[in-house]
Amino acid sequence: FEIHDGDGIRTTVFFKGCSLRCKWCHNPESWSMKPELAFQDSLCRHCGKCASLCGAHRFVEGAHVFLRDNCRGCGKCAEECPAEALTLYGKESTPEEIAEEVLSDELFMKESGGGVTFSGGEPLLQADFCRSLALLLKERDVHLAIDTCGNVPKEAIDKVIDLADVFLYDLKAIDEETHIRCTGVSNRLILENLRYLDARGKAIEIRYPYVPGMNDGEVEKIGAFVKTLSSVNKLRVLGYHDFARSTYASLGLAYPLPDTRVPTGEEVKAVIEKLVSMGVPASGSDDL
């Protein structure tokens, strides 16, 4: 039941694996393509079931010690944890299995003008799988949105371009140095692929994560670039939030932006108004 990953009521399929490391990323569990176990110590009841199943868990002087390097990502401990203190992020599935699951909500999606969204991570790192799943959904005429950062070979885009109804395209910065500082990679391929989609006439929604102190100086540059495109039907400004702090901790990761402030609603509104004044079809969202 997603309402921010495209129009209508949608089911989002999250693919693990991403080639970017955005400082503000709110789903670090999607970075690696491998299954990962998350541990929330505050939920642990110290029942010891996990330690009886796996050597990655030990109880030392009443404390639950998770030896992350010893974890194989099988998820058996998460299945047995009565407190849900353990969560396995990632599992292998076939396109047929996923299609069966998402199509259980087909009625809600179609009555609301919604559909299915492929997201991540970066779904197009698994482009062949995306195409196989998309073909199954298109047999039932399900609307398909693909949420991508665009940092993939053009060949990956070509595998789904004929099946996607809209691309939700992340645009973090136009200035290359700013983009590298924010994400760890150049934006040259990203901008090239965006121009390619636009030239092919594909419906595009630009998603601009607005992060104070990181890419807040890119507003006018992004607006000017979007105006050179002809297939963009919307630019959604996504105000930074820090809700993922607990997820980073559960994965043993340091939160990248501990001192970054969350922008006010008025600040985000001003960004939207600036873009609209430039002739860009901008709007907001509560979701980043």
Stockholm file with secondary structure:
# STOCKHOLM 1.0

chainA/1-288         FEIHDGDGIRTTVFFKGCSLRCKWCHNPESWSMKPELAFQDSLCRHCGKCASLCGAHRFVEGAHVFLRDNCRGCGKCAEECPAEALTLYGKESTPEEIAEEVLSDELFMKESGGGVTFSGGEPLLQADFCRSLALLLKERDVHLAIDTCGNVPKEAIDKVIDLADVFLYDLKAIDEETHIRCTGVSNRLILENLRYLDARGKAIEIRYPYVPGMNDGEVEKIGAFVKTLSSVNKLRVLGYHDFARSTYASLGLAYPLPDTRVPTGEEVKAVIEKLVSMGVPASGSDDL
#=GR chainA/1-288 SS CBSSSSSSSEEEEECCCCSCCCTTCSCGGGSSSSCEEEECGGGCCCCCHHHHHCTTEEEETTEEEECGGGCCCCCHHHHHCTTCCEEEECCCCCHHHHHHHHGGGHHHHHHTTCEEEEESSCGGGGHHHHHHHHHHHHTTTCCEEEEECCCSCHHHHHTTTTTCSEEEEECCCSSHHHHHHHHSSCSHHHHHHHHHHHHTTCCEEEEEEECTTTTGGGHHHHHHHHTTCSSEEEEEEEECCCTTHHHHHHTTCCCSCTTCCCCCHHHHHHHHHHHHHTTCCEEEESCC
#=GC SS_cons         CBSSSSSSSEEEEECCCCSCCCTTCSCGGGSSSSCEEEECGGGCCCCCHHHHHCTTEEEETTEEEECGGGCCCCCHHHHHCTTCCEEEECCCCCHHHHHHHHGGGHHHHHHTTCEEEEESSCGGGGHHHHHHHHHHHHTTTCCEEEEECCCSCHHHHHTTTTTCSEEEEECCCSSHHHHHHHHSSCSHHHHHHHHHHHHTTCCEEEEEEECTTTTGGGHHHHHHHHTTCSSEEEEEEEECCCTTHHHHHHTTCCCSCTTCCCCCHHHHHHHHHHHHHTTCCEEEESCC
//
